[in-house]
Amino acid sequence: CKVQPEDVLAYALAHPQSSTNMISENRGLSKSRVWTILNQSGAHPPIDTCAGVAAKRC
């Protein structure tokens, strides 16, 4: 079953604190594919660094 871009966007909107890495693991896609989908949609995902996640989790 292929993951649709709409699924990635819906997940990102429902979980705005999620990094591209977290979304890719949850949706079963590469980080670059997740980033591309979000970037093309104008969602501009957080960067996978400590700045994109709670610092205590890094």
Secondary structure, DSSP 8 states (H G I E B T S, - for coil): ----HHHHHHHHHH-TT--HHHHHHHHT--HHHHHHHHHHHT-----SSTTTS-GGG-
